[in-house]
Amino acid sequence: MSNEQNMTKEKALFGKDKNPSNIMPKKLTLDSKIKFRCHPGVSCFTACCGGIKIVLTPYDILILSKRLGVPAHEFLQQYTLPTYLENTDMPGVMIKMREEDNKCPFVTPDGCTVYTDRPSACRYYPVGMADFHEGGQKDADGNETFGADDKFYFVVKEDYCKGHEEDKEWTVREWREDQGVDVRDEMNREWLRLVMRRKSHGKQATLSEQAKRMFFMASTDLATFRRFIFESSFLSTYIVPEELLEKIKEDDVELMLFSFRYLASSLFGVQDDDLKIREEKIQAKVSEMKQEQDDSVLQAIRQYEALKEDIDDLKLEKK
């Protein structure tokens, strides 16, 4: 593949190609059959590992950090670049390609050095999934619902890829199981919903800088998020069941899943029975807001009186 082709080829979140001409116009189910196999014998081996945008999910960062034996912040600094997620203002990270050949830092001519722990985006190709309810809908009571009926699958077929010419036949279900996609789907689901919720709000609403920092920290650095929970005023503000607290003290996956719940609650107001603000904090906030309203009213009265006084003075001058 030429350098020009390599540079222009770009995959979005989870390997969904932005160029619709590469998507085969056929809806597939889990039982649909495909032919595909990637191995060192194909002429394009590792060609798909360069010139692409591999966005990392929180689970990707957790697993890769553990695989490499480095803290998350060191992993982020050495192997990633900042990006925004799915045309939103939500900050995330993507793999930093090598400068010398514009390829993933973990790929060699012999293949991927972190293959068993490779990112989610690398696992999906060539089978993509569309879900029209990723962002959620609301029932009559205003509660979010997430349907599964509108999911379907499709094949992405790029010209350079020779894996489609192999004789290995799979069902979509078998391919996903072989690639470990189902596990990644489960780990990434609630985080993806956060992104979809943000997209549904449109560009007219923006996240505050504080909200962006919190989203980035909770999504990328679990060690810092754990300290935020146990070493800040978090637990004096929120009531969290002791059983859940014990889990997130030691279990990084449980902590990650809890971070998604916290972000859904703090950024989008999603109700969570395991994450409630203490009543005294609510009352203090109400009092603070009332005081701010009272101050605003007083200021408006003062401004009105000052304006009225200026008008009266002007009338006297005219006399």
C-alpha positions as CSV (number, residue, x, y, z in Angstrom):
1,M,0.0,0.0,0.0
2,S,1.4,3.5,-0.9
3,N,2.2,6.1,1.7
4,E,-0.6,8.3,0.3
5,Q,-3.2,5.5,0.8
6,N,-1.7,4.8,4.2
7,M,-2.0,8.5,5.3
8,T,-5.5,9.0,4.0
9,K,-7.0,5.8,5.4
10,E,-8.7,6.6,8.8
11,K,-10.9,4.6,11.1
12,A,-13.1,6.2,13.7
13,L,-14.2,4.9,17.1
14,F,-14.2,1.1,17.2
15,G,-12.9,0.9,13.6
16,K,-16.1,2.1,11.9
17,D,-14.7,3.5,8.7
18,K,-15.7,7.0,7.7
19,N,-15.8,6.1,4.0
20,P,-19.2,4.5,3.3
21,S,-17.8,3.1,0.0
22,N,-15.9,0.5,2.1
23,I,-19.0,-0.7,3.9
24,M,-20.8,-3.6,2.1
25,P,-24.5,-2.6,1.6
26,K,-25.9,-5.6,3.3
27,K,-27.3,-6.0,6.8
28,L,-26.0,-9.0,8.7
29,T,-27.2,-10.9,11.8
30,L,-25.2,-12.9,14.3
31,D,-25.9,-16.0,12.2
32,S,-24.8,-14.5,8.9
33,K,-21.7,-16.0,7.4
34,I,-18.5,-14.1,6.3
35,K,-15.2,-15.2,4.8
36,F,-12.1,-13.6,6.4
37,R,-8.8,-14.6,7.9
38,C,-5.8,-12.5,8.8
39,H,-2.3,-14.1,9.2
40,P,1.3,-13.5,8.4
41,G,0.9,-15.2,5.0
42,V,-1.3,-12.5,3.5
43,S,0.5,-9.8,1.5
44,C,-1.2,-7.0,3.4
45,F,-0.2,-8.3,6.9
46,T,0.0,-5.3,9.4
47,A,-1.0,-2.8,6.6
48,C,-4.1,-2.0,8.6
49,C,-1.9,-1.0,11.6
50,G,-0.7,2.3,10.2
51,G,-2.3,5.6,9.2
52,I,-5.3,5.0,11.4
53,K,-7.0,6.7,14.3
54,I,-7.3,4.2,17.1
55,V,-9.3,5.7,19.9
56,L,-8.9,4.0,23.2
57,T,-11.7,3.2,25.6
58,P,-11.1,3.3,29.4
59,Y,-11.0,-0.5,29.4
60,D,-8.3,-0.4,26.6
61,I,-6.2,1.9,28.8
62,L,-6.6,-0.2,31.9
63,I,-5.7,-3.5,30.1
64,L,-2.8,-2.1,28.1
65,S,-1.3,-0.3,31.2
66,K,-1.4,-3.6,33.1
67,R,0.1,-5.4,30.1
68,L,3.0,-3.0,29.9
69,G,3.4,-2.8,33.7
70,V,3.2,1.0,33.8
71,P,0.9,3.4,35.6
72,A,-1.9,4.8,33.4
73,H,-0.5,8.4,33.3
74,E,2.9,7.1,32.0
75,F,1.1,5.0,29.4
76,L,-0.9,8.0,28.3
77,Q,2.2,10.2,28.1
78,Q,4.3,7.7,26.1
79,Y,1.8,6.0,23.8
80,T,-1.2,8.4,23.2
81,L,-2.3,11.7,21.8
82,P,-5.3,13.8,22.8
83,T,-8.4,13.8,20.7
84,Y,-12.1,14.5,20.9
85,L,-14.7,11.6,20.9
86,E,-17.2,11.2,18.1
87,N,-17.5,14.8,17.1
88,T,-18.2,16.0,20.6
89,D,-16.2,18.2,23.1
90,M,-15.6,15.1,25.3
91,P,-11.8,14.6,25.6
92,G,-10.2,11.2,25.0
93,V,-7.0,9.7,23.7
94,M,-5.8,7.8,20.6
95,I,-2.7,5.7,19.9
96,K,0.3,7.8,18.9
97,M,1.7,6.4,15.6
98,R,5.5,6.0,15.2
99,E,7.0,9.0,13.5
100,E,9.3,7.0,11.2
101,D,6.5,4.9,9.5
102,N,3.2,6.2,10.8
103,K,2.4,2.8,12.3
104,C,1.2,1.6,15.7
105,P,4.0,1.5,18.3
106,F,3.0,-2.1,19.2
107,V,3.2,-3.5,15.7
108,T,6.3,-5.3,14.1
109,P,6.7,-7.1,10.8
110,D,5.8,-10.3,12.7
111,G,2.6,-8.9,14.1
112,C,1.2,-7.1,17.1
113,T,3.3,-7.4,20.3
114,V,0.2,-6.9,22.5
115,Y,-2.2,-8.9,20.4
116,T,-4.1,-10.6,23.3
117,D,-4.6,-7.3,24.9
118,R,-5.0,-5.2,21.8
119,P,-7.5,-2.2,21.7
120,S,-11.2,-2.6,21.1
121,A,-11.0,-0.8,17.7
122,C,-8.5,-3.4,16.5
123,R,-10.8,-6.3,17.3
124,Y,-13.9,-5.2,15.3
125,Y,-12.5,-5.2,11.7
126,P,-13.9,-6.3,9.4
127,V,-17.3,-6.6,11.1
128,G,-18.9,-3.4,12.2
129,M,-22.0,-3.0,14.3
130,A,-24.7,-0.3,14.0
131,D,-27.0,0.4,16.9
132,F,-29.7,3.1,16.5
133,H,-30.4,3.2,20.2
134,E,-26.9,3.7,21.4
135,G,-27.8,7.1,22.7
136,G,-30.9,5.8,24.5
137,Q,-34.6,6.8,24.4
138,K,-37.0,7.8,27.1
139,D,-40.2,6.2,28.2
140,A,-43.4,7.9,29.2
141,D,-42.0,8.6,32.7
142,G,-38.8,10.2,31.3
143,N,-36.6,7.2,32.2
144,E,-33.9,6.1,29.6
145,T,-34.4,2.9,27.8
146,F,-32.0,1.1,25.6
147,G,-33.3,-1.2,22.9
148,A,-31.5,-4.1,21.2
149,D,-33.9,-4.6,18.3
150,D,-32.2,-2.2,15.9
151,K,-28.8,-3.6,16.1
152,F,-27.3,-5.1,12.9
153,Y,-23.9,-5.9,11.6
154,F,-22.0,-5.1,8.3
155,V,-18.7,-5.9,6.7
156,V,-16.1,-3.3,6.0
157,K,-14.0,-4.2,3.0
158,E,-11.1,-2.1,2.1
159,D,-9.3,-2.5,-1.2
160,Y,-5.8,-3.3,0.2
161,C,-7.1,-6.0,2.6
162,K,-6.5,-9.6,1.2
163,G,-8.1,-11.2,4.3
164,H,-11.4,-11.3,2.5
165,E,-10.0,-13.6,-0.2
166,E,-9.2,-16.3,2.4
167,D,-11.4,-19.4,2.5
168,K,-12.0,-19.3,6.3
169,E,-15.7,-19.1,6.9
170,W,-17.3,-17.8,10.1
171,T,-20.7,-16.7,11.4
172,V,-20.6,-13.1,12.7
173,R,-21.2,-14.6,16.2
174,E,-18.2,-16.9,15.8
175,W,-16.0,-14.1,14.6
176,R,-17.0,-11.8,17.5
177,E,-16.4,-14.5,20.0
178,D,-13.0,-15.4,18.5
179,Q,-11.9,-11.7,18.6
180,G,-13.1,-11.1,22.2
181,V,-15.5,-8.5,21.0
182,D,-18.4,-9.5,23.3
183,V,-16.3,-8.9,26.4
184,R,-15.3,-5.5,25.0
185,D,-18.9,-4.6,24.2
186,E,-19.8,-5.3,27.8
187,M,-16.9,-3.3,29.2
188,N,-17.4,-0.3,26.9
189,R,-21.2,-0.1,26.8
190,E,-21.8,2.5,29.5
191,W,-18.9,4.6,28.4
192,L,-20.2,4.6,24.9
193,R,-23.6,5.7,26.1
194,L,-22.0,8.7,27.8
195,V,-20.5,9.7,24.4
196,M,-23.9,9.1,22.7
197,R,-25.7,11.2,25.3
198,R,-23.3,14.0,24.7
199,K,-23.9,13.8,20.9
200,S,-27.6,13.9,21.4
201,H,-27.3,17.3,23.1
202,G,-25.8,18.8,20.0
203,K,-23.2,21.5,19.7
204,Q,-25.4,24.2,21.1
205,A,-24.6,22.9,24.6
206,T,-21.0,22.8,25.8
207,L,-19.3,21.0,28.7
208,S,-17.6,23.2,31.3
209,E,-13.8,22.9,31.6
210,Q,-14.3,21.3,35.0
211,A,-16.7,18.7,33.5
212,K,-14.2,18.0,30.7
213,R,-11.4,17.5,33.2
214,M,-13.5,15.2,35.3
215,F,-14.5,13.1,32.3
216,F,-10.9,12.8,31.1
217,M,-9.6,11.9,34.5
218,A,-12.3,9.3,35.2
219,S,-12.0,7.8,31.7
220,T,-8.2,7.5,31.6
221,D,-6.6,7.4,35.0
222,L,-8.3,5.1,37.5
223,A,-5.6,5.5,40.2
224,T,-6.3,9.2,40.3
225,F,-10.1,8.6,40.2
226,R,-9.8,6.2,43.2
227,R,-7.9,8.9,45.1
228,F,-10.7,11.4,44.2
229,I,-13.3,9.1,45.8
230,F,-11.4,8.1,49.0
231,E,-9.2,11.1,49.6
232,S,-11.3,14.1,48.7
233,S,-14.7,15.4,50.0
234,F,-16.5,12.9,47.6
235,L,-17.8,10.6,50.4
236,S,-19.0,13.6,52.4
237,T,-21.1,14.6,49.5
238,Y,-22.3,11.3,48.2
239,I,-23.8,8.2,49.9
240,V,-22.4,5.1,48.4
241,P,-23.2,1.6,49.8
242,E,-20.3,0.1,51.8
243,E,-20.4,-3.1,49.8
244,L,-19.8,-1.1,46.6
245,L,-17.0,1.0,48.2
246,E,-15.2,-2.2,49.2
247,K,-15.3,-3.4,45.6
248,I,-14.0,-0.3,44.1
249,K,-11.2,0.0,46.7
250,E,-9.5,-3.1,45.2
251,D,-11.1,-4.0,41.9
252,D,-10.1,-1.8,38.9
253,V,-12.8,-3.1,36.7
254,E,-15.5,-2.3,39.3
255,L,-14.0,1.1,39.8
256,M,-14.1,1.7,36.0
257,L,-17.7,0.7,35.8
258,F,-18.5,2.9,38.8
259,S,-16.8,5.9,37.1
260,F,-19.3,5.5,34.2
261,R,-22.2,5.7,36.7
262,Y,-20.7,8.7,38.4
263,L,-20.2,10.6,35.1
264,A,-23.7,9.7,33.9
265,S,-25.0,11.2,37.2
266,S,-22.8,14.2,37.5
267,L,-22.8,15.2,33.8
268,F,-26.3,14.2,32.6
269,G,-28.3,13.9,35.8
270,V,-29.0,10.2,35.5
271,Q,-30.6,8.9,38.7
272,D,-28.6,6.2,40.5
273,D,-29.7,4.5,43.7
274,D,-26.1,3.7,44.7
275,L,-25.0,7.3,44.2
276,K,-27.1,9.8,46.1
277,I,-26.2,13.3,47.3
278,R,-26.4,13.7,51.1
279,E,-29.5,15.7,52.2
280,E,-27.5,18.3,54.1
281,K,-25.5,19.0,50.9
282,I,-28.7,19.4,48.9
283,Q,-30.1,21.8,51.5
284,A,-26.8,23.7,51.6
285,K,-26.9,24.1,47.8
286,V,-30.5,25.2,47.9
287,S,-29.6,27.8,50.5
288,E,-26.7,28.9,48.4
289,M,-28.8,29.3,45.3
290,K,-31.5,31.2,47.3
291,Q,-28.8,33.5,48.6
292,E,-27.5,34.1,45.1
293,Q,-31.1,34.8,43.9
294,D,-31.7,37.2,46.8
295,D,-28.4,38.9,46.1
296,S,-29.4,39.2,42.4
297,V,-32.8,40.7,43.3
298,L,-31.1,43.2,45.6
299,Q,-28.6,44.1,42.9
300,A,-31.4,44.6,40.4
301,I,-33.3,46.8,42.9
302,R,-30.2,48.9,43.5
303,Q,-29.6,49.2,39.8
304,Y,-33.2,50.3,39.3
305,E,-33.1,52.9,42.1
306,A,-29.8,54.2,40.7
307,L,-31.3,54.5,37.2
308,K,-34.4,56.2,38.6
309,E,-32.3,58.6,40.6
310,D,-30.3,59.5,37.4
311,I,-33.6,60.1,35.5
312,D,-34.9,62.3,38.3
313,D,-31.7,64.3,38.4
314,L,-31.9,64.7,34.6
315,K,-35.5,66.0,34.9
316,L,-34.4,68.6,37.5
317,E,-31.5,69.8,35.3
318,K,-34.0,70.4,32.4
319,K,-36.2,72.5,34.7
